[in-house]
């Protein structure tokens, strides 16, 4: 996440984000972490925005190979626009605020 000309790392508890190399990189570059509640797909942009967007595009398609799936997924990612990212992060901000206001209550699918 970019804020005031510096990075903030959104720690969503993914195993890859807890590796020693990632921890060293964050420490070396003095990048602070924005902690994420455990098991909260309602707050993870990939879970509530990116994966459903990819799924809707790939669903129902028969692929001839794993490589064909990778190529199509890469095209979907490359076609994301600035507006897509802005919408995603606006939704993320709303979800984070809602979670805070509800003292951590699970909110997936709650669009009120």
C-alpha positions in Angstrom: 0.0 0.0 0.0 1.3 3.4 -0.9 0.9 6.3 1.5 2.6 9.6 1.7 5.4 8.6 -0.7 6.3 5.5 1.3 5.2 1.9 1.3 3.1 0.1 4.0 3.1 -3.7 3.8 -0.3 -5.3 4.2 0.4 -8.5 6.2 -2.5 -10.8 5.3 -0.9 -13.8 7.0 -0.1 -15.5 3.7 2.8 -18.0 4.4 5.0 -16.4 1.7 4.8 -13.1 3.6 6.2 -14.7 6.7 9.4 -16.0 5.1 12.8 -14.8 6.4 13.6 -13.2 3.1 10.5 -11.1 3.2 11.1 -10.1 6.8 14.6 -9.1 6.0 13.5 -7.1 3.0 10.9 -5.2 5.0 13.4 -4.5 7.8 16.2 -3.4 5.4 13.9 -0.9 3.7 12.1 0.2 7.0 8.7 -0.8 5.5 6.1 -0.9 8.3 3.4 -3.6 8.4 -0.3 -3.1 8.4 -1.5 -6.2 10.4 -4.3 -8.3 9.3 -6.7 -10.3 11.5 -6.1 -14.1 11.0 -8.5 -16.0 8.7 -10.2 -12.8 7.3 -10.8 -13.2 3.6 -13.4 -10.4 4.0 -10.4 -8.1 4.3 -8.0 -9.5 1.7 -8.2 -7.7 -1.6 -7.3 -10.8 -3.5 -10.1 -12.8 -1.9 -12.9 -10.3 -2.2 -11.9 -8.6 -5.5 -9.2 -10.2 -7.6 -10.0 -13.9 -7.3 -13.7 -13.5 -8.0 -12.9 -11.3 -11.0 -10.5 -13.9 -12.4 -12.9 -16.7 -11.6 -15.8 -15.0 -13.6 -13.5 -14.7 -16.6 -12.0 -18.2 -16.5 -15.2 -20.0 -15.4 -16.7 -22.4 -18.0 -13.6 -22.3 -20.3 -12.0 -25.6 -21.2 -8.3 -25.2 -21.5 -6.0 -27.5 -23.5 -3.1 -27.2 -21.0 -2.0 -25.7 -17.8 0.0 -23.2 -19.8 -3.2 -22.0 -21.5 -4.7 -21.4 -18.1 -1.6 -19.4 -17.0 -1.7 -17.4 -20.2 -5.4 -16.5 -19.8 -4.9 -15.6 -16.2 -1.9 -13.4 -17.1 -4.1 -11.6 -19.7 -6.8 -11.0 -17.1 -4.2 -9.4 -14.7 -2.7 -7.3 -17.5 -6.1 -5.9 -18.4 -6.8 -4.6 -15.0 -7.1 -0.8 -15.2 -6.3 2.0 -12.8 -10.0 2.3 -12.1 -10.1 -1.4 -11.2 -7.4 -0.9 -8.6 -9.0 2.3 -7.3 -12.3 0.5 -6.8 -10.6 -2.4 -5.1 -8.8 -0.2 -2.6 -12.0 1.9 -2.0 -13.8 -1.4 -1.1 -10.9 -2.5 1.0 -10.9 0.8 3.0 -14.7 0.5 3.5 -14.3 -3.1 4.7 -11.4 -2.2 7.1 -13.5 0.6 8.6 -16.5 -1.6 8.9 -14.5 -4.3 10.6 -13.0 -1.7 13.0 -16.5 -0.3 13.7 -17.9 -3.8 14.4 -14.9 -4.7 16.5 -13.7 -7.4 14.2 -17.0 -9.1 13.3 -16.7 -11.1 10.0 -18.3 -9.1 7.1 -17.8 -11.1 3.9 -20.6 -10.5 1.5 -22.0 -7.6 3.6 -22.3 -4.7 1.3 -24.5 -2.5 3.5 
